[in-house]
């Protein structure tokens, strides 16, 4: 009898938690800042099949292509309204010599990709291929310039090659290679992870190099460079403070990298083989990005209270053990979808300082949007989060308050079980994205909108039977968005029932 009573007590407690009504107060009239579309940036590094086979197959490939770019991948990427694309790295950038990637492809020299397995890079995807891709996708290029192993002259000439419209040596070379007009290139990174793979530099040394190299990165013919310094890889007060003191007036922004990478007990762990505790621990690790952002911006605020210098989280996402025989190729489950949604929610909350982020990476590498194999292509759960969050791009961020239930996880972390973000677009439509992190329990959420009238509510939901579900080439539609019917207007609020482990975006008119 005692055992039966205990089981009944646990059941009732679980039921009570699952049926708890959470009040989410959204304030449509208090929005002041826009969520920059550049927070939804992408990243494509010469790593594994991220470029070759993923984006680029060449004009002679049997795989359907548009001028060498995979047609299926292009069409999928266009649907995301990608605002910017970072290239060529990553660690690869500080070993990349741009002149090897121009001119007739058959004549381009090969190189060893020493950062990623020593694979032979044939340089068939270079400056023209990348910048033309950006034009096709309608996004802005973000070029990582080689500070680690390149010269001042090399960096200066690359900027001239890409952006000069005059009768200059590099502009003439560009024209000889088939491009008459320059490209619009604003975002440039002055080195990548200069504290690590980009040169193992000390902060003072990097500051001196930054000053020297950027002096010769000129603005040509109306093109204005937005110069991004190589910031910390996590919480690094010395690096951040040295940069803000030494070059705060000479940089437009500073990068920050954060990966949901180290699994429990120092292991990266499997992308698909994990249990509930692994999942909740991952969510806690993901949400720690907010502490990293806050610690970094607190230092930046000391030297730049007007927030002129932007923070660019230009590498973020999950990092699991790669598939055997690959370079950082990993599957993508509903767990990854939650990391994407929660990270974007965090970025929204810090738009006063964050101007851009770039998920790592776009195709076939780490937490990618798309996976390919030969002629086959599949969309990942993370892709669908970015698709569902499109309405937040350049929309007005709306403040909110919510007391969410919490759960204790490993390493004395406590995580919320409900997270949310909201915005209002130029047409006056309000979009509210909600994530129910709880694997087992649904939640009722009551959303108040002050005195905003509501005429219509529609929604989209991403969920699956199991948190480790993923899309494969054999079962490409196992995880996909579906219309959400669980929201209704009742008197003066929206009442929503969120299923367990679900991500929902509501459109309110």
C-alpha positions as MATLAB code, in Angstrom:
seq = 'XXXXXXXXXXXXXXXXXXXXXXXXXXXXXXXXXXXXXXXXXXXXXXXXXXXXXXXXXXXXXXXXXXXXXXXXXXXXXXXXXXXXXXXXXXXXXXXXXXXXXXXXXXXXXXXXXXXXXXXXXXXXXXXXXXXXXXXXXXXXXXXXXXXXXXXXXXXXXXXXXXXXXXXXXXXXXXXXXXXXXXXXXXXXXXXXXXXXXXXXXXXXXXXXXXXXXXXXXXXXXXXXXXXXXXXXXXXXXXXXXXXXXXXXXXXXXXXXXXXXXXXXXXXXXXXXXXXXXXXXXXXXXXXXXXXXXXXXXXXXXXXXXXXXXXXXXXXXXXXXXXXXXXXXXXXXXXXXXXXXXXXXXXXXXXXXXXXXXXXXXXXXXXXXXXXXXXXXXXXXXXXXXXXXXXXXXXXXXXXXXXXXXXXXXXXXXXXXXXXXXXXXXXXXXXXXXXXXXXXXXXXXXXXXXXXXXXXXXXXXXXXXXXXXXXXXXXXXXXXXXXXXXXXXXXXXXXXXXXXXXXXXXXXXX';
ca = [
       0.000    0.000    0.000;
       2.819    2.401    0.901;
       4.510    1.742   -2.469;
       1.208    2.309   -4.298;
       0.692    5.587   -2.440;
       4.176    6.773   -3.417;
       3.573    5.943   -7.073;
       0.247    7.789   -6.997;
       1.912   10.805   -5.352;
       4.627   10.939   -8.035;
       2.000   10.672  -10.778;
      -0.094   13.487   -9.313;
       2.953   15.716   -8.897;
       4.021   15.096  -12.474;
       0.488   15.773  -13.711;
       0.316   18.974  -11.687;
       3.599   20.231  -13.125;
       2.525   19.383  -16.638;
      -0.807   21.208  -16.184;
       0.657   24.285  -14.514;
      -0.415   27.503  -16.247;
       2.502   29.814  -16.956;
       1.865   33.501  -17.506;
       3.906   35.140  -20.254;
       3.477   38.921  -20.300;
       4.505   40.427  -23.657;
       4.626   44.234  -23.997;
       4.021   45.265  -27.631;
       4.194   49.008  -26.866;
       7.583   48.815  -25.148;
       9.703   47.591  -28.040;
      12.645   49.898  -28.792;
      15.273   47.958  -30.744;
      15.152   45.787  -33.830;
      16.450   42.238  -33.990;
      19.085   42.552  -36.685;
      18.595   40.080  -39.505;
      22.358   39.502  -39.292;
      21.779   37.479  -36.114;
      20.643   34.742  -38.533;
      23.989   34.520  -40.364;
      25.586   31.344  -41.687;
      29.141   30.009  -41.899;
      30.835   27.920  -44.610;
      34.399   26.762  -44.009;
      36.646   24.630  -46.198;
      36.149   21.659  -43.929;
      35.044   18.144  -44.807;
      32.234   18.354  -47.373;
      31.016   21.742  -46.227;
      32.069   23.310  -49.524;
      32.891   20.507  -51.954;
      29.926   18.191  -52.349;
      27.836   20.342  -50.054;
      27.704   23.677  -51.868;
      29.964   23.257  -54.886;
      30.132   20.345  -57.333;
      31.354   22.121  -60.474;
      29.606   22.689  -63.780;
      30.549   19.242  -65.130;
      29.014   17.287  -62.236;
      26.197   14.803  -62.796;
      24.561   16.321  -59.718;
      22.066   18.986  -60.887;
      23.786   22.332  -60.486;
      23.540   26.002  -61.324;
      26.909   27.218  -62.568;
      28.585   24.652  -60.334;
      26.465   25.218  -57.208;
      24.142   22.408  -56.140;
      20.675   23.462  -57.295;
      18.842   21.651  -54.500;
      21.002   23.284  -51.822;
      20.642   26.721  -53.406;
      16.862   26.477  -53.446;
      16.732   25.322  -49.832;
      19.051   28.102  -48.662;
      17.065   30.776  -50.497;
      14.032   29.902  -48.378;
      15.890   30.937  -45.204;
      16.462   34.583  -46.205;
      20.115   34.226  -45.249;
      21.422   37.706  -44.330;
      25.163   37.021  -44.410;
      27.622   34.194  -45.024;
      31.045   33.887  -43.393;
      33.942   32.331  -45.372;
      36.605   30.776  -45.807;
      36.982   29.936  -42.097;
      37.468   29.322  -39.267;
      40.926   27.958  -38.788;
      41.261   27.499  -42.547;
      41.190   31.276  -43.063;
      44.611   31.885  -41.512;
      46.262   29.433  -43.894;
      44.309   30.552  -46.953;
      46.139   32.564  -49.611;
      43.510   34.137  -51.791;
      45.531   34.364  -55.013;
      45.585   30.550  -55.108;
      41.797   30.659  -55.594;
      41.461   32.963  -58.615;
      41.990   32.528  -62.336;
      41.287   29.396  -64.426;
      40.375   26.584  -62.020;
      42.541   24.034  -63.795;
      45.577   26.221  -63.171;
      44.986   26.914  -59.493;
      47.593   25.382  -57.162;
      46.588   22.739  -54.654;
      47.289   22.932  -50.933;
      47.097   20.715  -47.874;
      44.277   21.630  -45.493;
      46.432   21.156  -42.407;
      43.785   22.141  -39.892;
      41.323   19.541  -41.078;
      42.988   16.224  -41.711;
      45.520   17.254  -44.346;
      42.980   16.833  -47.133;
      44.047   18.253  -50.478;
      42.315   21.541  -51.277;
      42.230   22.217  -55.031;
      41.098   25.852  -54.658;
      38.341   25.441  -57.244;
      36.060   27.329  -54.867;
      37.658   30.740  -54.360;
      36.867   34.433  -54.188;
      34.709   34.613  -57.327;
      32.791   31.447  -56.468;
      32.074   32.642  -52.930;
      31.089   36.211  -53.738;
      28.956   35.123  -56.693;
      27.208   32.650  -54.367;
      26.388   35.487  -51.991;
      24.825   37.403  -54.868;
      22.736   34.363  -55.829;
      21.530   33.957  -52.225;
      20.982   37.691  -51.788;
      23.177   37.808  -48.694;
      26.128   39.910  -47.597;
      29.578   38.322  -47.633;
      31.641   38.175  -44.457;
      35.246   37.463  -45.442;
      37.757   36.232  -42.855;
      41.111   37.720  -43.833;
      44.389   35.904  -43.245;
      46.261   37.511  -40.353;
      47.929   34.337  -39.055;
      50.140   33.392  -42.005;
      49.442   36.154  -44.510;
      51.212   39.446  -45.116;
      49.956   42.998  -44.810;
      50.306   43.356  -48.577;
      48.311   40.172  -49.214;
      45.422   41.346  -47.054;
      45.424   44.829  -48.550;
      45.461   43.488  -52.100;
      42.565   41.127  -51.427;
      40.410   44.017  -50.226;
      41.416   45.993  -53.326;
      40.662   43.017  -55.611;
      37.177   42.584  -54.191;
      36.082   46.205  -53.818;
      38.039   48.605  -56.047;
      36.275   50.020  -59.114;
      39.207   52.115  -60.278;
      42.165   51.565  -62.566;
      44.151   49.849  -59.814;
      46.391   46.777  -60.166;
      44.074   44.397  -58.308;
      40.939   45.744  -59.989;
      42.586   45.135  -63.361;
      43.466   41.595  -62.256;
      39.863   40.995  -61.237;
      38.659   42.174  -64.630;
      41.121   39.849  -66.350;
      39.493   37.029  -64.346;
      36.038   37.878  -65.674;
      34.481   40.231  -63.126;
      34.133   43.809  -64.351;
      32.446   45.471  -61.380;
      33.588   45.035  -57.778;
      31.506   43.244  -55.201;
      30.026   44.902  -52.148;
      32.058   43.535  -49.251;
      31.565   45.235  -45.911;
      32.136   42.607  -43.215;
      35.790   41.592  -42.867;
      37.354   39.608  -40.020;
      40.917   40.550  -39.156;
      42.126   37.074  -38.315;
      40.249   34.205  -36.687;
      40.809   32.759  -33.208;
      44.148   34.539  -33.060;
      44.550   33.236  -29.506;
      44.479   29.663  -30.895;
      44.602   28.178  -34.394;
      45.034   31.643  -35.897;
      48.511   32.102  -34.438;
      48.506   31.333  -30.681;
      49.032   35.028  -30.048;
      49.027   36.975  -26.820;
      46.453   39.764  -26.717;
      48.967   42.628  -26.787;
      50.684   41.146  -29.831;
      47.359   40.706  -31.630;
      46.442   44.322  -30.879;
      49.667   45.548  -32.484;
      49.124   43.360  -35.557;
      45.513   44.503  -35.852;
      46.615   48.141  -35.853;
      49.189   47.483  -38.562;
      47.117   45.292  -40.859;
      43.914   47.350  -40.740;
      45.825   50.519  -41.591;
      46.235   49.122  -45.102;
      42.689   47.759  -45.475;
      41.315   50.668  -47.480;
      37.808   51.780  -48.349;
      37.447   51.883  -52.141;
      34.869   53.673  -54.263;
      32.067   53.927  -51.752;
      32.612   50.493  -50.201;
      32.966   50.872  -46.433;
      34.608   48.061  -44.489;
      33.124   46.902  -41.210;
      36.209   45.596  -39.414;
      35.795   42.743  -36.936;
      38.588   41.941  -34.487;
      39.285   38.402  -33.307;
      37.686   38.291  -29.872;
      37.663   35.613  -27.164;
      36.726   31.961  -27.492;
      34.671   32.054  -24.299;
      34.933   34.098  -21.118;
      38.402   35.662  -21.355;
      38.560   38.980  -19.460;
      42.223   39.656  -20.298;
      41.771   39.193  -24.038;
      38.555   41.232  -24.133;
      39.901   44.065  -22.003;
      43.180   44.286  -23.933;
      41.289   44.618  -27.208;
      38.844   47.185  -25.882;
      41.675   49.301  -24.418;
      44.042   48.924  -27.358;
      41.840   48.981  -30.471;
      38.344   49.800  -29.245;
      38.331   52.957  -31.348;
      39.696   51.159  -34.410;
      37.306   48.234  -34.698;
      33.638   48.130  -35.584;
      33.068   44.873  -33.760;
      34.688   41.996  -31.918;
      33.980   38.310  -32.415;
      32.994   35.770  -29.779;
      32.942   31.982  -30.217;
      30.850   29.600  -28.157;
      30.165   25.931  -28.843;
      27.849   23.582  -27.019;
      30.698   21.140  -27.280;
      32.079   19.351  -24.229;
      29.724   16.635  -23.137;
      29.346   15.148  -19.712;
      32.675   14.096  -18.142;
      34.737   15.774  -20.864;
      33.343   13.785  -23.793;
      31.756   15.323  -26.861;
      29.247   12.516  -26.973;
      27.172   11.140  -29.809;
      24.925   13.289  -31.975;
      22.165   10.679  -31.823;
      22.864    8.251  -28.961;
      22.029   10.100  -25.741;
      19.632    9.842  -22.812;
      17.375   12.340  -21.051;
      20.064   13.530  -18.650;
      22.457   14.113  -21.549;
      19.735   16.152  -23.227;
      19.034   18.354  -20.206;
      22.753   18.827  -19.590;
      23.146   19.970  -23.218;
      20.388   22.534  -22.728;
      22.191   23.846  -19.652;
      25.472   24.085  -21.549;
      23.707   25.843  -24.416;
      22.091   28.418  -22.127;
      25.466   29.176  -20.534;
      26.137   31.224  -23.647;
      24.161   33.974  -21.928;
      26.677   34.084  -19.073;
      29.515   34.280  -21.616;
      27.811   37.127  -23.472;
      27.067   39.005  -20.254;
      30.633   38.664  -18.938;
      32.034   39.871  -22.260;
      29.633   42.781  -22.674;
      30.212   43.943  -19.097;
      33.876   44.509  -19.992;
      32.952   46.118  -23.291;
      30.548   48.468  -21.503;
      33.388   49.782  -19.327;
      35.230   51.123  -22.361;
      32.312   51.657  -24.719;
      29.197   52.659  -22.759;
      27.588   53.978  -25.958;
      27.787   50.431  -27.382;
      29.405   51.568  -30.623;
      31.452   48.353  -30.896;
      29.340   45.381  -31.857;
      29.679   41.816  -30.572;
      29.631   39.170  -33.303;
      29.027   35.592  -32.143;
      30.361   34.377  -35.465;
      30.775   30.730  -34.439;
      28.203   28.919  -32.319;
      26.301   25.636  -32.224;
      26.615   22.010  -31.156;
      29.766   19.960  -31.596;
      29.434   16.179  -31.270;
      31.685   13.299  -32.214;
      31.830   13.202  -36.042;
      30.462   10.350  -38.085;
      33.229    7.737  -38.605;
      35.575    8.591  -41.452;
      34.376   12.190  -41.794;
      35.578   15.668  -40.901;
      33.097   17.088  -38.350;
      30.069   15.656  -40.142;
      27.350   15.012  -37.568;
      23.664   14.185  -37.546;
      21.119   16.728  -36.365;
      18.259   15.825  -34.019;
      15.463   17.616  -32.181;
      18.037   18.237  -29.433;
      19.996   20.384  -31.903;
      16.799   22.184  -32.863;
      16.359   23.216  -29.229;
      19.946   24.477  -29.058;
      19.232   26.608  -32.138;
      15.973   28.044  -30.788;
      17.284   28.758  -27.295;
      20.489   30.346  -28.613;
      18.525   32.638  -30.923;
      16.297   33.606  -27.987;
      19.408   34.559  -26.009;
      20.769   36.635  -28.882;
      17.471   38.507  -29.093;
      17.794   39.464  -25.432;
      21.208   41.050  -26.099;
      20.553   42.998  -29.297;
      21.898   46.156  -27.678;
      25.387   44.708  -28.234;
      25.067   41.686  -30.538;
      25.013   42.738  -34.196;
      25.655   39.401  -35.921;
      25.904   35.680  -35.250;
      26.918   32.780  -37.507;
      25.889   29.225  -36.755;
      28.566   26.626  -37.491;
      28.010   25.510  -40.138;
      25.728   25.721  -43.171;
      26.085   22.351  -44.939;
      27.404   18.948  -43.762;
      29.574   20.268  -40.915;
      28.666   20.502  -37.203;
      25.165   21.923  -36.602;
      24.235   22.328  -40.236;
      21.074   23.339  -42.069;
      21.479   20.700  -44.761;
      23.110   17.291  -45.204;
      24.134   15.895  -48.596;
      25.482   12.614  -49.905;
      26.052   12.339  -53.629;
      22.831   13.428  -55.308;
      20.834   13.116  -52.084;
      19.971   16.034  -49.802;
      18.075   16.276  -46.533;
      16.878   19.218  -44.427;
      17.755   19.150  -40.712;
      15.634   20.100  -37.679;
      17.927   23.109  -37.165;
      17.011   24.361  -40.647;
      13.354   24.312  -39.667;
      14.023   26.416  -36.557;
      15.694   29.057  -38.720;
      12.742   28.897  -41.103;
      10.229   29.286  -38.263;
      12.198   32.211  -36.818;
      12.382   34.151  -40.117;
       9.662   36.618  -39.042;
      11.941   37.878  -36.250;
      14.513   39.184  -38.741;
      14.623   43.009  -38.554;
      11.473   42.985  -36.409;
      11.052   45.023  -33.216;
      12.065   43.053  -30.133;
       9.278   42.961  -27.542;
      10.115   42.833  -23.830;
       8.435   40.117  -21.769;
       8.287   38.571  -18.321;
       7.667   34.955  -17.421;
       8.199   32.745  -14.388;
       8.998   29.401  -15.949;
       9.273   26.113  -14.073;
      12.841   24.874  -13.711;
      14.783   21.655  -13.518;
      18.116   20.875  -11.850;
      20.691   19.209  -14.084;
      24.282   18.049  -13.755;
      27.041   20.326  -12.473;
      24.584   22.235  -10.292;
      22.910   23.888  -13.252;
      19.261   24.868  -13.197;
      17.447   25.329  -16.477;
      14.047   26.811  -17.325;
      11.645   24.371  -18.928;
       9.924   27.046  -20.994;
      11.692   29.749  -22.979;
      10.296   32.372  -25.342;
      10.950   35.407  -27.523;
       8.656   37.865  -29.298;
       8.787   40.574  -31.953;
       6.555   42.845  -34.037;
       7.175   43.275  -37.766;
       6.647   46.328  -39.965;
       3.093   45.232  -40.756;
       2.216   45.164  -37.066;
       2.075   41.376  -36.802;
       3.375   39.933  -33.550;
       5.393   36.720  -33.622;
       5.939   34.719  -30.459;
       8.284   31.733  -30.401;
       7.965   29.302  -27.501;
      10.050   26.281  -26.561;
       8.843   23.589  -24.170;
      12.107   21.938  -23.134;
      10.405   19.355  -20.905;
      10.649   15.882  -22.433;
       7.571   14.521  -20.683;
       5.089   17.236  -19.769;
       2.899   19.605  -21.726;
       2.397   23.121  -20.351;
      -0.348   25.662  -20.538;
       0.868   29.170  -21.239;
      -1.306   32.247  -20.885;
       0.096   35.076  -23.033;
      -1.005   38.629  -22.248;
      -0.361   41.448  -24.723;
      -1.321   44.483  -22.614;
      -4.186   46.183  -24.487;
      -3.281   44.946  -27.967;
      -6.361   43.734  -29.867;
      -6.167   40.262  -31.417;
      -8.131   39.238  -34.506;
      -6.379   36.101  -35.666;
      -3.825   33.555  -34.390;
      -1.960   30.989  -36.445;
       1.074   28.895  -35.676;
       3.716   26.372  -36.690;
       5.158   23.626  -34.483;
       8.313   21.526  -34.655;
       8.371   18.344  -32.602;
       8.787   14.597  -32.945;
       8.001   11.433  -31.029;
      11.506   11.218  -29.567;
      14.091   13.863  -28.802;
      16.772   11.924  -30.715;
      14.697   11.769  -33.898;
      16.464   13.065  -37.009;
      16.006   13.227  -40.753;
      17.950   10.737  -42.844;
      18.278   10.149  -46.568;
      16.021    7.118  -46.094;
      13.482    8.990  -43.916;
      13.868   12.670  -44.831;
      10.599   13.872  -43.271;
      10.704   12.303  -39.835;
      11.101   15.755  -38.241;
       9.299   18.618  -39.951;
       7.069   21.558  -39.029;
       3.311   21.138  -38.857;
       0.473   23.638  -38.399;
      -0.134   24.391  -34.728;
      -3.757   24.520  -33.541;
      -3.156   24.706  -29.807;
      -3.571   28.474  -29.357;
      -6.787   30.431  -28.881;
      -7.908   33.876  -27.709;
      -9.798   33.663  -24.424;
     -11.129   36.957  -23.056;
      -7.973   39.056  -22.695;
      -5.151   36.593  -23.408;
      -3.851   33.880  -25.709;
      -4.083   30.448  -24.153;
      -1.557   27.963  -25.517;
      -1.053   24.290  -24.762;
       2.537   23.366  -25.571;
       3.177   19.642  -26.116;
       6.255   18.118  -24.532;
       9.579   18.853  -26.303;
       8.032   21.193  -28.860;
       9.009   24.481  -30.484;
       6.171   26.749  -31.622;
       6.017   30.082  -33.443;
       2.718   31.990  -33.288;
       1.657   34.750  -35.640;
      -0.774   37.172  -34.016;
      -2.751   39.707  -36.029;
];
